[in-house]
């Protein structure tokens, strides 16, 4: 078990010429524990002020092109950040290994000016996820199921999104080509009213030739529906090439 703790005092207006002065106690704590060979856990908390980007895990799940950098919500101050992660090795043999992972995070962010929170700027975000993966060591196949949940309160409005994801991955053609496929479904609610349903199919493949040439091929299909609106679908095919000098 490892525990790291830090604490300090933060204040501004060192030149004593500001109209507004702010100060606070800041700190962080991180606890990592291994309960034998099969269970490990990590718990962390901090309230340091920092410029940060906050986004739901569903933004990553629902994006069409995994190479795109998503726009995020930018907050001047991250007031609190708490994370809990637990990993459990549920089965281990010469041919198979199963893992269960549980994750929970809480973020409290807000814009702050003159030591005062701006009205309507406080945002609370809860992300929770559980996943179970099965690795077939002899064949190289991997099967994983995930269940994700997000609850965000932005400017007083409460939004909830949840949904499962199923992923299959392997190495084929004498283990020279990495391939993976996934299907994800999630649904969103705003103040208890359903907003949308999203279904996403994704396929990815990668091949490296002579350690210098890399080829990637990806395909994504997304179907989206919303109440009182016609459903929409779109697909994207991407081919990439890279050369390592």
N, C-alpha and C positions, 0 to 999 in steps of 0.2 A: 504494500500500500504506500502510495506517494501523495503527499499533501504539500501544495504550494500556496502561500498566502501573501498578499501585499496590501498595504494600506497607506494612505497619504492624505495630505490636505492641499486643496486646489483653490486658488483665488486669482483674481485679475486686478487691474488698476494699480500696477506696481508704481507708476509715475504719479498716482493720486491726482489725476486730472479728468476722470470719467464721471459722467452724471449718474451712471448706474454701476454698482459694484456687486459682484457675485462671488460666492465661495461655497465650498462643500467638501465633505469627506468622500474620498474615492478609494476603491479597493477592488480586489479580485481574489478568487479562491478556485483552486483546481484540485480535484481528488481523483486519483486513478487507483483502481484496485483489481487484483487478479485473484479470483477464488478458485484456485486449482488450475488445471489445464483447459478446462471447458468453459469457464465463465469469467468475463472481464467487464468492468464498468468504469465509466468516466462521468464525473459531475463537475460542472464549472459554472461560475457566476462572476459577473463584473458589472461595474457601473461607471466605467471610464467614459468621459466625453470624447467623441470621435466623429469624424465624417464617415458615413457608411452608406452602403446600399442595402436595402431591404426588399426581399421579394419572396413570393410564395413558391414552394417547390413545384406547384402545378404550372408555373411559367416555363420551367425547364421541360416538364413532361409534354406540354401541349405545343411547343415550338415545332414548326415543320422541318427546318434545317438545323441540325444540331451544331453546325459550324457558326451560326449567327450568334452575335453578342446581343443579348436582350437588353432593352432599356429597363431600368429599375427605378424604384422610388427613392429619391435622394433625400436624406434627412441630415440636418445639421448636427443633431445630437442623438446619440444612442444612450438613453438613460440607464437601461438595465438590459442585461443579456444573460439568460440562464439556459444551460444545455444538460441533458441527461442522455447517455448512450449506454446500452447494455448489449453485449455480444455473447451468445451461447452456442457452443459446439454440441449439438444434440446427438450426432452420430458420427463415428469415425472408424473406418476400416481400410483395408488395402485397396478397395475398389470404389468406395463411396464416402463422401463427407457432407454432412448437413449442418447448416448454420441458421440460427435465428437471431435477428437483430431488431432491437427496439430503440427508437430515437424520439426525443421530445425536446422542443426548444421554445423559449418565450422571449420576446423582444418588446421593449417599451421604448418608443422613439418619439421625439418631438422637436419642433423648432423653438429655439429659445432666444430672446432678445432682451438685453438689459436685466438678465437674471429672472425673467418672467416668461412663462410658457405662452406662446401665441395662441389665442382662442382658436379652437378647431384643429390644432396642429398635432395633438397627441394621437399616436397610433399604437395599438397593441396588436401583436401578431403571435399566434400559436401555431406551430407546425408539429405534427405527430406522424410517425411512420413506423410500420412494422414490415419486415420482410423475412421470407424463408427461402433459402436457396439449397439446391441439391446438386452436388458436383460428382459426376461419374468419372473417376480418376483414370480408369483404363481407356475409356473411349474419348474423353475430352469434352463430353457434353455437359452443359449446365442448364438447369431449369430453376427459375426464380419467380416468386409471387410477392407483390408489394401491395400494401394498403396505405394510402396517404390521406391525411386530413389537415385542413387549414382553416383557421378562424381568425379573421382580421376585423379590427374595428378602426375605421378610418373616418375622421371628421364626424364621429358619432354614429356612423352607419355600420351595421354588423353584417359581414359577409362570411359565408361558410362554403367551402368546396371540399369534396371528398371523392375518392374513387380508387379502383384497383388497377394494377398493371401486371401483365404476365410477360416474361422474357425467356427466350431460348437462345443459347449461344454455343458455338463449337468451333473446332478447327478441322477443316476438311482438306481433301486433296493432299494426303500425306502430311497433314497438319501445317500446310504452308499458307492456307487462306483462313482468315478469321471471319466468321459470319455470325450474325445475330439478328433476331427478329423479335418484335414486341408488339403487343396490343394493349392499349390503355383506354379506360373509360372514366370520365369524371363528370360530376354535375354540380352546379353552383346555385346558391340561394343568397338573396339580399333581403334582410329583414324578414326572413321566413318565406319569401316569395321566390319561386323557382325562376332562374334566369336563363340557364342553358344546359345542354347536354353536349359532350364532346367525346368522339371516338377517334382514336388515332392508331393507324397501323404503320410500323416502321421496319425497314430492313437495311442493314449495314453490312458491308464486306470490305476487307482490307487485305492486300497482298504486297509483300516486299520481295523484290527480285535483285539478287546479287548485292544485298545489303545497302544499295544506293538508290534504287528506284522503288518508289512506293505508289501503289494504285488504290484508290478507294471508290466504291460505288454505293450509293445510298438512294433509297426510295421511301417517300412518306406520303400517306394518304390520310386526310383529316375530314371528318364529317361533323358538322356542328348544327344544332337546332336550338331555337329559342321560341318561347310561347308567342303565339300570334304572329310568327314570322316564318317565311319559307326556309326550309333547311338548306344548308350550303355545304358543298364539298369541294376540295381541291387537292391536287397531288403535285409532288415535286420530285424530280429525278436529278441526282447530282453525281458527277464524275470528277475525280480529282487525281492529280499526278504531282509527285514531289521527288526532288532529286537531292540527295545528301552529298555535299562536297567533302 
